[in-house]
Amino acid sequence: MAEHKERGLKQLPDGRWQWSFKDRCGRYHRYVARTKGEARQYLEKARTAVREGRFMDRRREIKATFEDACKRFLKWGKTNLSDSTRSMDETFVKRWKSSPHFKDKALDRITPADVEAYKADQRAKVGPRQTDYILSRLRRLYSLSIKTWELCEKNPVSGGKVKFFNVKARRDRYVTPEEEVLLLEHAEARLRTAIVFSIHTGLRQDELVSLAWSEVNLKVGRFGEVKVRGEVAKDREDRHIPLSATARAILDSLPKPIRQDNRVFAFLGSSRGNVNRMWYEALEASKLNQDAARPQRVTWHTLRHTFASRLVMAGVDLATVQKLMGHSNITTTMRYAHLARPHVEDSVLVLDPKLQFSCNRSEQASGDQAP
């Protein structure tokens, strides 16, 4: 006999029980308890409070400020995000808190109109892709505030309330050998090592700056390999990158560490800001970005694109490039597919001997004499 279903109680797939009810304003409230008896007890108390007019939605009672949500967002990021994403979120939070559209406001008082106004301010400073990314992080803050922290009920960034630019074109810029020489000529000596190592390993800036000697293994393969830790990698998974002769020579030229947890490129400084300062000075001196449209400007990430592009142009298959780059989806790697065109076109030439043999067989079968 099927168990009688009680209104407001529902067992979840993981065995817990959800209890739900509607307040006097018609809003539904859903919570979870460990057992059915516990859920029933909570539900009865809530219904009694609603009938007697004593129920107050905890989310409305808190009246969280936007600044409080930002603090929670950064604290959540320390546990759940990579170093690079967390660092960017810290920058975004500073901008949000100082913006007149969000400053000193309650979390649930910020409207889609406020977000649109903020979007317009950001678009005047950065490109559409960067603007979209900033908005997506703000949307994430609200999603956590609603579902995890129960600080508010509505997300002013989601549900089509704010229009994203949704730029389709991606930055496919890579550095040519001639541009590499020009860039190195104008870079500080200590930065040159990092630039060349990045081109030969495809490491992101955070991955390179945080690389420790304990993650370098010179005893495997032909020239050794480096390991990128999951907590630093964008996809949160470890990956191993074989070293080229050039990358190995760079490591051999560096002073050997006293401790294995010392950073390989510690001589660059202790912060990304120091690396970026040297990088922008080299770009300005080399004039690589002079009069260049935004998608064609050289950035540090361009060095990573250069690594992938040179591999593909040398005939390395996309599946291998995907593994070396740490792409979770082959679709991301396919952006380099067009660079393999000459190699792909030449590959069909291996069919010619078999094709000739097949044609001869066909002619002989039809009674024609072979020449």
C-alpha positions, 0 to 999 in steps of 0.5 A: 500500500502506497504511503499517504503523502502529507501536504507540504512534505516531500522526500528528496533523492538524497533521503532528506525531507523538504518542508514547504508552506505559503505565507500570507503574501502568497510567497512559498518557502522551502526548507530541508530537514534530515528526517520526516518527523523533524520536517513535520515539526518545523512545518507545523510551527511555521504554519502556526506562526503564519496563522497567528501573524508571527511569521517573518521571512528571515531573508526580509528580516536580515535586510543585508547590505550589498557590502555584507554580500561582497564580504561573504562573496570574497570569503566564499571565493577563498575556499571555492575559486582558483587564485586567479579568479579570486584575485579578479573578484577582489578587483571587481568587488572594489569597483562595485563597492565604490560605484554610486549605483551600489554604494551604501544600498541594501542588497535587495534595493539594487535594481536592474536599472542600477546594474544597467547604469553600472554596465554603461560606466564599465563599458566606457572603460573596458571592452564588451567581453570584459564588461560581460565577465564583470556582470557575470561575477555580479550575477554569481554574487546574487545567486549565492546570496539567494540560494546559499546565504538567503540574504535576498529573493531577487537577482537583478542581473539574471533572467534577461533583466540586464542585456549582456553584449555576448561577443562571439569573436574570440581573441586569436592573436599570437606572437610571430617569431619576429614580434617575439624578438622585438618584445624580448629586446625591450623587456627587462632581463628577468622578464625575458626568461618568464616570457620565453618559458611561457611561450614554451609551456603555455602557462597562464600568468598565475600558473607561472608566478606560483610555480614551485620547484617541487612541481618541477621534475627533470628526471622524466621524459627527454627534458623533464616536465612541470606540474600545474596544481589543480588549485591554481589551474582554471579547470581545477585539475592537475596537468603535466607539461613536458619541457622543450629543450629551451624551457629545460635550459631556462630552468638549468640556468636558474639558481637552485633553491634551498627549499623545494617549496620556493617559487621558480620565478621568485626573482620576478617579485611577490605579486602579479602587479610587479610582473604586469608593470614590467610587462606593460613597460616592455609592450610600450617600448616595443610599440607592438600594440601601437594603433592596434585594435583591441582584439589584436593587442598583445597581452600576457595571455597572448603568450599562451595562444602562441604556445598552442598556435605553434604546436598546431602549425607544427602538426601536433594534433588537437587532442594533444594540444587540448591536454597540454593547454588543460582545456576541459572541452575540445571546442575551446581547442578547435579555435586553433584548427584553422592553423593546421590547414596546410598540414591537414591538406598535405595529410590526404597525400598518403592516400595517393598510392592506394588510390592509384592501386584502386583505379588500376584494379577497376580498369582491369576488372572492366577489361581495359589494358593497363598501360 
